[in-house]
Amino acid sequence: MPVRPTDPDPAARRPGAAARRAAPAPALAVAAPPPRPALPDGRPLGAHLPLAGGMVRAVERAHAIGAEALQVFVDNPTAWKRRAEPPEELPAFRARLAELGIGPVAVHASYLVNLAGPDDELYERSVELLAHEMAVAPGYAARFVNVHTGSHKGAGLAFGVERVAAAVARVLDRAPDGPGAPLLVLECSAGGGDGIGVSVEELARILDAAGARGVPAGRLGICLDTAHLWGAGHDVATPEGVDALVEEVRVRLGLDRLAMIHFNDSKAARGSKLDRHQHLGAGEMGAGTGLARLLTHPALAGVPFYLETPGMDEGYDAVNVARARDLARGRPLDPLPPEAHHVRGAGARTPAA
């Protein structure tokens, strides 16, 4: 029987809600969540959830659906302007994270940031915006600030690599350091629109270039997004392909540089250079044996996985957390109803010029 979601808090779905500051919300009565840990070795399984319906509500929603970690935007991800003051609910948000044991928290930086582009004005705005995200992240108890590697916009890979490395050095020079400081995490690209960080080799070049500029290895990590990997041509649909990918990461980057994984299926064909997220096991990656291998790979103990699948504010957050648990346990995935393929989902996000 097709699995349908339960209706989430409708406040999170109101038009324009994401652009408004959420008023402090009363604590929700949280039903007993699925048993923890969800994945082997206690590696965290998380989800990207909206804060528009209330920050505390988002934490409680994560707990209720069995997510152990949380990824959020700290502001409008498609705007340059940032709020002047921190949200009033922020202390309660941190307290509820601690009470429910939700973490690590990841902040996803604005989609507008492009650290690799040739346009100097937009490059400077990108550096400033990312520096702001790093500065406010500790207030969200965030361990990571994740940002797309960006696009060289036709200027060439070598130019883009050096551009990203210089930006990273500048941002980290201004960012908080020491205990509680967030790790800056560069996310791999599907390769569309002259994106860089498409291959493990390109990610290694970026890390090496940043290191040459004095960036400590302990302050800069990598995020692998399975939908991006698939769009870039990597085989993440079979256990053998996943094993080969993990080995390449071990050899070229070092597994200690792999900070987090965005865990998604894809609507796009392998090698298409498209970024089109899909529900787990319902996309082009097939039955999910490769995804299951990634979730349970012994070399990835301790690496947190974050879902960015469609309909996260329409009840499919719980559906995909449950599907991830089933994959990790080797269980077959139930079919999804036809309407599941028409919910709002993450499409391609290409950086500014």
C-alpha positions in Angstrom: 0.0 0.0 0.0 1.4 3.4 -0.9 2.8 5.4 2.1 1.2 8.8 2.6 2.5 11.4 5.0 0.8 12.7 8.1 -0.1 16.4 7.8 2.6 18.5 9.4 2.1 21.9 11.1 0.1 23.9 8.4 1.8 27.1 9.6 5.0 25.9 7.8 3.2 25.8 4.5 1.5 29.3 4.4 2.6 31.4 1.4 5.3 33.8 2.4 5.9 32.3 5.8 9.6 31.6 5.1 10.2 35.4 4.6 8.7 36.4 7.9 10.1 36.1 11.4 8.3 33.4 13.2 6.8 34.3 16.5 7.8 32.2 19.5 5.6 29.1 19.5 4.4 27.1 22.5 6.1 23.7 23.0 4.4 20.9 21.1 3.5 17.7 22.8 5.9 15.3 21.1 4.8 11.7 20.6 7.3 9.0 21.2 9.7 9.0 18.2 11.0 6.0 16.4 13.8 4.2 18.3 17.3 5.5 18.1 19.9 5.3 16.8 18.5 5.1 13.3 21.8 4.1 11.6 24.7 1.8 12.4 27.4 3.0 14.8 25.1 5.8 16.0 25.9 7.9 13.0 23.2 10.7 13.0 20.3 10.8 10.5 18.9 14.3 10.0 16.7 16.4 7.8 16.6 19.9 6.5 13.5 21.4 8.1 11.9 24.8 7.7 11.9 27.3 10.6 9.0 29.4 9.3 6.4 27.6 11.5 8.5 28.2 14.6 12.1 27.3 15.6 11.2 25.2 18.6 8.5 23.5 16.5 11.2 22.5 14.0 13.3 20.9 16.6 10.3 19.0 18.0 9.3 18.0 14.5 12.8 16.5 13.9 12.4 14.6 17.2 8.9 13.4 16.4 9.9 11.9 12.9 13.0 10.2 14.3 15.6 12.6 12.9 18.6 12.9 15.2 20.2 15.9 13.4 18.9 19.0 11.8 19.8 21.3 8.9 18.3 24.8 8.6 18.6 28.1 6.8 19.2 31.0 9.2 17.5 33.5 6.8 16.0 33.7 3.4 18.2 31.5 1.2 17.4 33.5 -2.0 18.1 37.0 -0.7 21.2 39.0 0.1 19.7 41.0 2.9 20.0 39.4 6.4 17.9 40.2 9.5 19.4 42.9 11.7 18.8 41.1 15.0 18.8 37.4 15.9 15.4 35.7 16.2 13.7 36.1 19.6 13.1 32.3 19.7 16.8 31.5 19.3 17.6 30.8 23.0 14.5 28.5 23.2 15.7 26.8 20.0 19.1 26.0 21.5 17.5 24.8 24.7 15.2 22.5 22.9 18.0 21.1 20.8 19.8 20.2 24.0 16.7 18.8 25.7 15.9 16.5 22.8 19.5 15.6 21.9 19.1 16.8 18.3 22.5 17.4 16.6 24.7 18.1 14.9 23.0 21.2 13.5 24.1 22.3 10.0 23.4 25.8 8.6 23.0 25.8 4.8 24.3 29.0 3.4 22.4 31.2 1.0 22.0 29.9 -2.5 23.2 33.3 -3.8 26.8 32.7 -2.6 29.2 32.0 -5.5 32.8 31.8 -4.3 34.1 30.8 -7.8 32.7 33.5 -10.1 34.6 36.2 -12.0 32.2 39.1 -11.2 34.1 41.0 -8.5 31.1 42.8 -7.1 29.1 39.5 -6.6 32.2 37.8 -5.4 32.7 40.4 -2.6 29.0 40.1 -1.7 29.3 36.4 -1.5 32.3 36.6 0.8 30.4 39.0 3.0 27.3 36.9 3.1 29.2 33.7 3.9 31.1 35.5 6.6 27.8 36.5 8.1 26.5 32.9 8.1 29.6 31.8 9.9 29.3 34.6 12.4 25.7 33.8 13.4 26.0 30.0 13.2 27.1 29.5 16.8 23.9 31.1 18.0 22.1 28.2 16.3 24.4 25.7 18.0 25.6 24.8 14.5 28.6 22.5 14.0 28.7 23.1 10.3 28.1 25.9 7.7 27.5 24.2 4.4 28.0 26.2 1.1 28.0 25.2 -2.5 31.4 25.4 -4.2 30.1 27.7 -6.9 30.5 28.2 -10.6 33.5 29.7 -12.5 31.0 31.0 -15.1 33.3 30.3 -18.0 36.5 31.6 -16.5 37.9 28.0 -16.2 38.4 25.4 -13.5 41.8 26.7 -12.4 40.5 30.2 -12.0 37.5 28.9 -10.0 39.6 26.7 -7.7 41.9 29.7 -6.7 38.9 32.0 -6.4 37.2 29.6 -3.9 40.4 29.1 -2.0 41.0 32.8 -1.6 37.4 33.3 -0.4 37.6 30.5 2.1 40.8 32.0 3.6 39.2 35.4 3.9 36.0 34.1 5.5 37.8 31.9 8.0 40.1 34.7 8.9 37.0 36.6 10.1 35.1 33.7 11.4 35.0 32.6 15.1 37.5 29.9 16.0 38.0 27.7 19.0 35.5 25.6 20.9 32.0 25.9 19.5 33.1 27.4 16.2 31.5 26.0 13.1 33.3 24.0 10.5 33.1 25.5 7.0 31.9 22.8 4.6 32.1 22.9 0.8 29.4 20.9 -1.0 30.1 19.0 -4.3 28.4 20.1 -7.5 26.4 18.3 -10.1 28.4 20.2 -12.7 25.7 22.2 -14.4 26.4 25.9 -15.3 30.2 25.6 -15.0 30.0 24.3 -11.4 33.2 23.2 -9.8 33.8 20.5 -7.2 32.2 18.0 -9.6 34.8 15.2 -9.0 36.7 14.1 -5.9 39.8 15.3 -7.7 38.4 18.8 -8.1 37.4 18.8 -4.4 41.0 17.8 -3.5 42.3 20.7 -5.7 40.2 23.1 -3.7 41.3 21.8 -0.4 44.9 21.9 -1.5 44.6 25.4 -2.7 43.0 26.5 0.5 45.7 24.8 2.5 48.4 26.6 0.4 46.7 29.8 1.6 47.1 28.8 5.3 43.7 27.4 5.9 44.0 24.7 8.6 42.6 21.3 7.6 40.5 21.3 10.8 38.5 24.3 9.8 37.4 23.2 6.3 35.5 20.1 5.3 33.5 18.5 2.4 29.9 17.6 2.0 28.9 15.0 -0.5 25.4 15.3 -1.9 24.2 12.0 -3.5 21.9 13.8 -6.0 24.8 16.0 -7.1 27.2 13.0 -7.3 24.7 11.2 -9.5 24.2 14.2 -11.8 28.0 14.5 -12.0 28.2 10.9 -13.2 29.2 9.0 -10.1 27.7 5.6 -9.5 25.9 5.8 -6.2 23.2 3.3 -7.2 25.2 0.2 -6.6 27.2 -1.1 -3.6 30.3 -1.5 -5.8 30.1 2.1 -7.1 29.7 3.4 -3.5 32.7 1.4 -2.3 34.8 2.8 -5.1 33.6 6.4 -4.3 34.4 6.0 -0.6 37.9 4.6 -1.4 38.6 7.6 -3.7 37.5 10.0 -1.0 39.8 8.1 1.4 42.8 8.3 -0.9 42.4 11.8 -2.4 40.8 13.8 0.5 41.1 11.7 3.6 37.9 10.5 5.3 38.5 13.0 8.1 37.7 15.8 5.7 34.2 14.3 4.9 32.1 16.3 7.3 28.5 15.5 6.2 26.4 13.9 3.5 23.3 15.2 1.9 21.2 12.1 1.3 18.8 12.3 -1.7 17.6 10.3 -4.7 17.5 12.1 -8.0 14.9 12.7 -10.7 17.7 13.3 -13.3 19.7 10.8 -15.3 23.2 9.9 -14.2 25.7 12.2 -15.7 23.1 14.8 -16.7 24.7 17.6 -14.7 21.2 18.3 -13.2 20.4 18.8 -9.6 16.9 17.4 -9.1 16.2 15.8 -5.7 13.7 12.9 -5.3 12.3 10.8 -2.5 14.5 7.9 -1.5 14.1 4.9 -3.7 11.7 6.7 -6.0 14.2 8.2 -8.4 16.8 7.2 -11.0 19.0 5.4 -8.5 16.8 2.4 -8.6 15.9 0.2 -5.6 18.3 1.9 -3.3 21.0 -0.7 -2.8 23.7 1.9 -3.4 22.1 4.3 -1.0 21.7 1.6 1.6 25.4 0.8 1.3 26.3 4.4 1.8 24.1 4.7 4.9 25.8 1.6 6.4 29.3 1.8 5.0 31.7 1.0 7.9 34.2 3.7 6.8 31.6 6.4 7.4 30.9 5.8 11.1 30.1 9.2 12.7 29.4 11.0 9.5 25.9 12.7 9.7 23.4 12.2 6.9 20.9 15.0 6.1 17.8 14.5 4.0 16.9 17.2 1.5 14.1 15.3 -0.3 10.9 16.9 -1.7 7.9 17.9 0.4 9.8 18.3 3.7 7.1 20.8 4.9 4.2 18.6 3.5 4.7 15.5 5.7 7.3 13.7 3.5 10.0 14.5 6.0 8.7 11.6 8.1 8.2 9.4 5.1 11.8 9.8 3.9 13.3 9.4 7.4 11.4 6.1 7.7 12.6 5.1 4.2 16.2 5.8 5.2 15.7 3.6 8.2 14.3 0.8 6.0 17.3 1.1 3.6 19.7 0.8 6.5 18.0 -2.3 7.7 17.8 -3.9 4.3 14.0 -3.7 4.1 12.2 -3.2 0.8 10.7 0.3 0.3 7.0 0.6 0.0 5.6 2.4 -3.1 4.8 6.0 -2.8 1.4 7.4 -3.9 1.2 9.3 -7.2 0.9 12.7 -5.5 4.3 12.2 -3.9 5.9 12.9 -7.2 4.3 16.3 -7.5 5.1 17.9 -4.2 7.5 20.8 -3.9 11.1 19.7 -4.1 14.6 21.0 -4.4 15.4 21.9 -8.0 18.7 23.1 -9.4 20.3 26.0 -7.5 23.0 27.7 -9.5 25.1 30.4 -8.0 24.9 34.1 -9.0 27.3 35.3 -11.7 
